[in-house]
């Protein structure tokens, strides 16, 4: 039987981070592979011109939506494998009406995000970066009065229990934290199986030393954490957002952080790259 035709739309250097040499070899053994050598993501018209005869398409970040115009000439397409997380911007009714299967890498990426969330939480508790800066400035910050904030025994609140939330629960539990979770769609049986306490939003925000955000952007979650909610966070807490900035009112967050009440690790912003004159950069 002839090999299937796979179009890898991901340009370098991102492709090299996504497809290892071993993965490329395996792909070449089962398919005729065409790769994007233009050094940039293709525009819609450029992609459409390359889809005739393609059975499977590999995509990643920065990809154009697969709408009717793009798919008009996709005479054999049966699979879109998205080498990233959310497929929200990628998919359309045009894709599903053609019976095209869609996969994503959210499950694999979740492991990395969960690990980074733990790192940020422990950084916030320990403040090793602050000690480093003080040492390099010629100070001697190590005193007997310096608090030791171990994560073991701390109450960690997770907002959202999707792929990342569930993996974060496991990794925080592994270092001895007590995990609370807010997710209206988390069933009690699942919470019990995951070993987390299901809490309402206000209870979690006010009761947890560490709060880690893992919410998607939906009509329900858009700016869900506003001034009222952020005011519930206890003094000295650690607030980590590795999910989406749009779930947090950025102006209200800035106001709270400028007060110095709690510490935050922010991996996402409304505008990225974060503008050089953003007040967040001065905190």
Secondary structure, 3 states (H helix, E strand, C coil): CCCEEEEECCCCCHHHHHCCHHHHHHHHHHEEEEECCCCCCCCHHHHHHHCCCCCEEEECCCCCCCCHHHHCCCCCCCEEEECCCCCCCCCCHHHHHCCCEEEECHHHHHHHHHHHHHHHHHHHHHCHHHHHHHHHCCCCCCCCCCCCCCCCCCEEEEECCCHHHHHHHHHHHHCCCEEEEECCCCCHHHHHHHCCEECCHHHHHHHCCEEEECCCCCCCCCCCECHHHHHCCCCCCEEEECCCHHHECHHHHHHHHHHCCCEEEECCCCCCCCCCCCHHHHC
